[in-house]
Amino acid sequence: MSAAQGKEDKAVGIVLVSHSKKVAESVARLAQGLAGGGTTAPVAAAGGTEDGGLGTSAELIAAAAARVDGGAGVAVLVDLGSAVLTVKALLAEGDELPAATRLVDAPFVEGAVAAVVSASAGADLDAVVAAASEAYAYRKV
């Protein structure tokens, strides 16, 4: 295993949950692209339902979290209300998501970028959550 693989294995994983598969995948690509283009933290999109419709899927979210879990924790960012409820239900069940999984209160796009950038730089789960949450303070004017 190379040093880069070892670093990636220990990076905080990021799951992006949207009601739309295309939105989740696009935000994931944007965040990874803005993270510097090199090796980024593992990111998985969990958008829509299993049949390709709009909505959220506990199964897709759990599978995405399992894919990005390298042992350093998983940060989950969501777009809208029912996505929050789905992730909260999975966390309450206790065995559907990796043990160190956190639902992040952050704006979806800006928070995703901040989370991926900080996780890719080697930040721990608390720092990734803080960076994403701080995105609420980004001023556009």
N, C-alpha and C positions, 0 to 999 in steps of 0.2 A: 504494500500500500504506500502510495506517495504521500509526501507531507501535505499536499493540497487535498488529497482524499481524506486524510486524517483530520484536517481542519474542517472540511465540509461535514464529516461524520459527526463532529462535535458542535456544529452550528445549530442555533435555534431554528426550528422549522417554522414556516409561515403557511397558513391556510387562509385562502381568500374565498369567502362564502357570499355568493350573489344569487339573486333570484333568476339570473340569466347566465347560462353557460358562457356565452360570448363575452359578456361584461367581465366575469371572473377571469377568463383566460386573457383578455386584453389588459386588464389591470395587472395581472401577473407578469405579462411580457413587458409592460411599461416599467414596473418596479424593478425587474431584473435588468432591463436596459439602463435605467438610471443609476443602478448600483455599481456601475463601472465597467460592465461588460465582461469582466473576467469570471472567475469562479464565484458564484453567488451562493448564499444560503439556500437550502432546499425550499422551494415554493410549490404549492399545489393549489389549483383552482377547483372549487367545488360549487359549480353553478348549475342551477336548474334542477330538474327532476330526472330520474332514470330514463324516462321516455322522451327527453329532450324538451319538455315543456317548461314554462315559467314556474318557479317555486323553489322550495328548498328540500333537500333530501338528507335525512339523518345518515343513511347508508353511504352516500357520496362524501359527506363530511367526515365520517369516521374513517373511510378508506383513504381520504386525502391526508388526514392527520397521521395515519399509520405509515403512509409513504414518506412523509417528511420528518418523522421522528428519528433523530439520531442520538437521543439520550440527553440533549441539552434543553429540552422543553419545546413546546409548540405554542405559537401565538396564533389565535384565530381572530380574523377581522371580518366583520359582516356588513352588509349593505342596508338592510331594512328590518323592521320589527319582527316578522315571523322567523327570520334567520337567527335573530337574537334568541328567540324562544326555543328554537330547535337546538342550538348549541347549549343553552342553559339546561335543557332536558337531558342532553347527552352527558353533560358534566355531572348532573345530579345522579344519573344512573351509575356512574363511577367506574364502569368497566368497558365503556364503548370507546373512550378516547385515551391516549397515552396519559400516564399519571401526572406529568408536569405540563398540562394543557391549560392555557389561560384565554378567556374571552377578553378581547381588548376593546375598550371604549375609545374609539378613534374614528375620525372621518375615513371613509373607505379608501379613496384614491390616495390622498396625502398620507394617511396613516400607513397604507400598504408600502408606499415608497420609503417612508422613514423606517418602517420595520425591516424591510429587506436590506436597505443600506446598512443599518446598524447591525443586523444579524450577520451580514456578509463581512463586516469589519471585525467580527469576533465578539460582539457584545453578548452578555448573558441574558437570560429571559427577562429579568427585571428591567434591564436597560433597554431591551427591545420594546417592551410594553410601554415604558416611559417615553421613549422616542416617538412611538406611534401616537400615544395619547397627547403629547405636546403639539401634534399637528393641528389640534383645535385652535391654537394660538397663532397659526400662520395668517398674516394679514395680506390681503390682495390689493388693498388700496392704501 
